[in-house]
Amino acid sequence: MSEIAEKVKAIIIDKLGVEASEVTPEASFTNDLGADSLDTVELIMEFEKEFNVSIPDDQAENIGTVGQAISYLEEHAK
Amino acid sequence: MSLRRVVVTGLGALTPVGKTAPAYWEGLVAGRSGAAPITRFDAGKFKTRFACEVKDYNPDDYFDRKEGRKMDIFTQFGLIAANEAIEDARLNEEGIDKDRVGVIWGSGIGGLTSLQAECIAFANGDGTPRFNPFFIPKMIADSSSGNISIRHKFRGPNFVTTSACASSSDSIISAFNYIRLNMADVIVTGGSEAAITESGVGGFNALKAMSERNDAPEQASRPYDKERDGFVLGEGAASLVLEEYEHAKARGAKIYAELIGGGMSADAYHITAPDPEGNGVVLVMQNALRDAGIKPEDVDYINTHGTSTPLGDGAEVKAIQKVFGEHAYGLNISSTKSMTGHLLGAAGAIEAVACIMAMQHDMVPPTINHFTDDPELDPKLNFTFNKAQKREVNIAMSNTFGFGGHNTSVIFRKISE
């Protein structure tokens, strides 16, 4: 797993209070990991902070699973 | 329309002298001070470097991490005390109609810790607004009553009263009124506060309202002592379950006491200073006595506002003498703030719990830290100095007053048929 993927997983585990085993690439923040709309906004903010990127709202809407977050950040992280 | 009777069927407390209602009472009767050097932040540069903190508080002892971090500490405190009272009153039993159970909470300030943290983060950032989505829901004062209702699915009336240090006495009266008027059968009420932060301590220091007795924190809160020099900031929460009398009886609930009256008034004098003549305070006690339908001579114990400030303590005592006349000498008077410090918006709730416990145990908790008589105060009054006093307590009154000139009094009575 890439360094970015490791960090993304760690943020999700921390913010959503879930077990590492639940954080699979297919896992949806809202359907599988118990996040509500506010949790999702906070996750995006944490990704922005950790990876020093700015994620526009229209792109943030497309980040709904662990795998989508990892691939977006692998592409855009500085 | 006749008003319905309202009784207390559950108690909870999280305080600087005990972290449950029974532990709190034990601390009060033992005359224990909750004051100590501040641990929540480095107070080295502040005029006041001590406070009455809830000791060894760790949110992980009460909440799973995800739940805990979405609540400001004042809401955490509130939920902990409310959970204790709700369990004590067995409100989660089958057969209770949760549409008829409300939550009316009090907080003078709300989520000061969250407000401060987010503003500092913004000021230290690059100017791009990056506020956490939980910032507003954590900071607003009504997140306390909101979270309590969500946890327990209570769908009755739900709001928070804010009147500085009278906040949770006002929440108790509001709950009383809603039940009396048949708008709910049960209301979880109380208050919580957590303002021991840089902004809280610095702000009250600027008002010259707080004791600066850094060399002896445990002796700093000394209401009615000649050398008193201001209040000691406290934090925590307390909760009371109020319930319509027949409703409580029908389900065999444990009944602690009856809430028989509430009074409210305003000083209409100054935004922070008390009226030295205590006119608003006279009025509030008269209003409460009238609402309760009792005579001044019926009262056994007054848990005073008594914050240990030079001006406030004297004005309240003057008002008590005006309202109670000769009977003032027959009363027990005490300020439990000498032990707990001043819990601001939660003061009314923890002191109401103290009044109810005093009736339960026929014991008046003391005003500790009395060293030197104040020649301005009548020496024939019984301030319950330094040691708890055994006494039959059938009716107890609790006074609270807040910046803004808000005055509130509530009166409890031992339950009678």
Interface residues (C-beta under 8 A of the other chain):
Chain A: K15 L16 G17 L38 V41 E42 M45 E48 K49
Chain B: D64 R65 K66 E67 R130 N132 P133 F134 P137
